[in-house]
């Protein structure tokens, strides 16, 4: 039966916790002492050869040998420490960043010069021996506590002649038992403090550095944010499909039926015909409003035919001429494509509402791993990204920033206005 199984049989949660921690300390003692012989060898070699004026090449060779052996056994000892924590605590120590794969000499140099390896060496060669001293001290406290607390058992196991000749043993045993009970009370606290110290040292020296933790956190946040954006974009597409296939089709059917009733029922009273006409007009207005809402959520043409067709449709509905030039060898991700569409569409809407322009140009192209969107007009200029003038440029900048893009607006007084957006679209 495994040690952890035996520990689960110990009654009482505090006793089981103390048993787990003591087992963790005992299992760590040989691992903490593993490098000590190599460093004693190194110190003995230097103490013997340096005063004897040993040739420098020989000295360096003999000194380098224990250091190289330390580097060789360090990954094995680290794996042993991870297995110790996994087996006795049920948790894995965090792992540092691993250099790029490969078995050539460049990969070996990266591993030897990496901070992760030398932090592990520091743990096994410096922190390990210090922790081993504390391990021995804690285990000695437990041994003394168990022996002292059970002194009466040991006394009654002695020959009767000794008990008769030493009549003061009962008083001495009582003091020893009290001391043993005090050590039993102190032992779990010392063990817990040592386990916390060992765990902290292992997490700092065997795990990732603070910089690596921050980099991982940033990567996790970027990944989670990308997932949220993708989910929001997928939800917009779902709502668009539901509106297009559900409510919009019902309104169209209603408008058709009202139109047929108005055309075929010629003998209706004037009041009834007026009600039908108003209902037909309102149904058509509701269809138009719903079309605009659907296009604002996620136009179907964008998903089916891409940016070129979607932006061309937007340009065709504007009252000023708009030249659209889209040069994309392949479509970007749906999220980036949606951001590019909405930014260009909103920018063109601002041109019509605020710029007093006679024409506009939209250029979309991919430059390396960046999707560039440029919207230019010949209007009056003066657009301000920070002004609350109803143009929504700050909102566009936030939408672009949500995918780690950049937004710039150059709009001197008198024009022209040029909005440039760069969106990352790396594969």
Secondary structure as GFF3:
##gff-version 3
##sequence-region A 1 427
A	DSSP	alpha_helix	3	8	.	.	.	ID=ss1
A	DSSP	alpha_helix	13	33	.	.	.	ID=ss2
A	DSSP	alpha_helix	36	49	.	.	.	ID=ss3
A	DSSP	alpha_helix	56	89	.	.	.	ID=ss4
A	DSSP	alpha_helix	105	113	.	.	.	ID=ss5
A	DSSP	alpha_helix	115	122	.	.	.	ID=ss6
A	DSSP	pi_helix	123	127	.	.	.	ID=ss7
A	DSSP	alpha_helix	128	149	.	.	.	ID=ss8
A	DSSP	alpha_helix	151	156	.	.	.	ID=ss9
A	DSSP	alpha_helix	160	165	.	.	.	ID=ss10
A	DSSP	alpha_helix	169	206	.	.	.	ID=ss11
A	DSSP	alpha_helix	210	242	.	.	.	ID=ss12
A	DSSP	pi_helix	243	247	.	.	.	ID=ss13
A	DSSP	alpha_helix	248	264	.	.	.	ID=ss14
A	DSSP	alpha_helix	270	298	.	.	.	ID=ss15
A	DSSP	alpha_helix	300	305	.	.	.	ID=ss16
A	DSSP	alpha_helix	307	316	.	.	.	ID=ss17
A	DSSP	beta_strand	321	327	.	.	.	ID=ss18
A	DSSP	alpha_helix	334	350	.	.	.	ID=ss19
A	DSSP	pi_helix	351	355	.	.	.	ID=ss20
A	DSSP	beta_strand	359	367	.	.	.	ID=ss21
A	DSSP	beta_strand	370	377	.	.	.	ID=ss22
A	DSSP	alpha_helix	393	401	.	.	.	ID=ss23
A	DSSP	beta_strand	406	411	.	.	.	ID=ss24
A	DSSP	beta_strand	417	424	.	.	.	ID=ss25
###
